[in-house]
Amino acid sequence: MPQRKLDVVLDSVKRLQRMGATANLVNLLQKQHPADLAQLLSELPDKDRQSAFSLLVERSSRLGMEALSELGPEAGAALLAGRSPEEIVKLTQELASDDAAAIIDYLPEELAAAVLELMQKRPTGGEVGDLLEYKEQTAGRIMNPKVFALSEDMTAGEAIIALQESRDVEMVFYLYVIDARRHLVGVVSLRRLLLVPPSTPLKRIMTTDLISVRADMDQEEVARQVASYNLLAIPVVDEENKLVGVITVDDIIDVIKDEATEDVYRLAGLAGDDRVFTRPTDSLRKRLPWLIVNLATAFLAALVVSQFEGTIATVTALAVFMPVVAGMGGNAATQTLTVIVRGIALGELTWSNSRKALFKEALVGVGNGVACGVLGAAVVWVTQGDKWLGGILAMAMIINMVIAAVAGTLIPLSLRALKVDPALASSVFITTLTDVFGFLSFLGLGTVFIRYLQRAG
């Protein structure tokens, strides 16, 4: 929904809530798409959001739950948390198993356990519990276990009849073919199925060279497979190659969005679930540990500076321009780190081709250092009238930017090899390196050439 239209509808919702015009409010909400309803709910204050959602599910539970699903599992669980387990079980029946599992996973522990216990008593309620048995952020967690599959012994005509009789198929662009023991043996496109004579056996028209993923595969790798092969859906199999579910492209889009958000947050040392309206105490708990780590590394940089107190006391101008070298190195490192972490995440960069990336980033570091160093030296010469100080600044900047490029390339690759998330831990190490070497190179060069510099006083 365009922002202007959203603002108009949002104002109308708020006005109708204040007036208590329930019938008109329901009529307005029921005309909206679930995704637009999710936007509206996210914009409303907590009390009004709960009121609007309660009214919506009372009149149209399916639309209300579809909007809840679009809102996201964390926010959706918050809207359901005040309801009884019986109500939650009834409402989640309107959702696909994977969407229901995602929301239940965010409910308070006792409430989630009660909901799952009630679900187990229903004919199809075990599906949600089965999904929650898989580890978080794996293919098993996000797959839909209700996958339409055809026996390899069927003909094309029989397959079409089976498809027509199935009413709960999520998507049928691909029709998966299984053997008697439910092993995945092939796939048939809907177009191919409709173009052959009805008597044609599926074995003759199915493609046996198909892409599938294991249920324990990381969801980020699943998303990479779907993107690489331009798939609309991908089948999920267990360790015996038995078909257990399917992941559709709409779920993959959510994964890509979540993983991108997580990587951006981790580059800043933030938890992936820290949001704008997260409770202050929760945000404090999630952010403070990495700030303490940064504080410790900052003292390391301060220790380096303390070794040059005599030099700084003699040439006070060094203290003025010292942050420039460290700051520019940090900025250059962030640029390199962003490119490298993205390359790792997309599978473009590995140890085998890292030498080329390292050489390229080092060249960029030299180029950036020379350009920025010359410009900085000119500024220092004009403002301070000291060409030696400008030259020292330029040399230190070149050194630090090369170090930033090398560190920004090798540190995330090394962390990945050690099975540590490079997006989470790289920034702390790189900030420390650029600060330490920035101060060390600038003040060290200042100490070496101190006799050429203008003295304080």
Secondary structure as UniProt FT lines:
FT   HELIX           3..19
FT   HELIX           22..30
FT   HELIX           34..43
FT   HELIX           46..59
FT   HELIX           61..71
FT   HELIX           73..80
FT   TURN            81..82
FT   HELIX           85..92
FT   TURN            93..94
FT   HELIX           97..104
FT   TURN            105..106
FT   HELIX           109..119
FT   TURN            120..121
FT   TURN            123..125
FT   HELIX           126..132
FT   TURN            136..137
FT   HELIX           139..142
FT   STRAND          149..151
FT   TURN            152..153
FT   HELIX           156..165
FT   STRAND          174..178
FT   TURN            180..181
FT   STRAND          183..189
FT   HELIX           190..195
FT   TURN            198..199
FT   HELIX           202..205
FT   STRAND          213..214
FT   TURN            215..216
FT   HELIX           219..229
FT   STRAND          233..237
FT   TURN            239..240
FT   STRAND          242..248
FT   HELIX           249..267
FT   TURN            268..269
FT   TURN            272..273
FT   TURN            276..277
FT   HELIX           280..306
FT   TURN            307..308
FT   HELIX           309..314
FT   HELIX           317..345
FT   TURN            346..347
FT   HELIX           351..353
FT   HELIX           354..384
FT   HELIX           387..417
FT   TURN            418..419
FT   HELIX           422..448
FT   HELIX           450..452
//
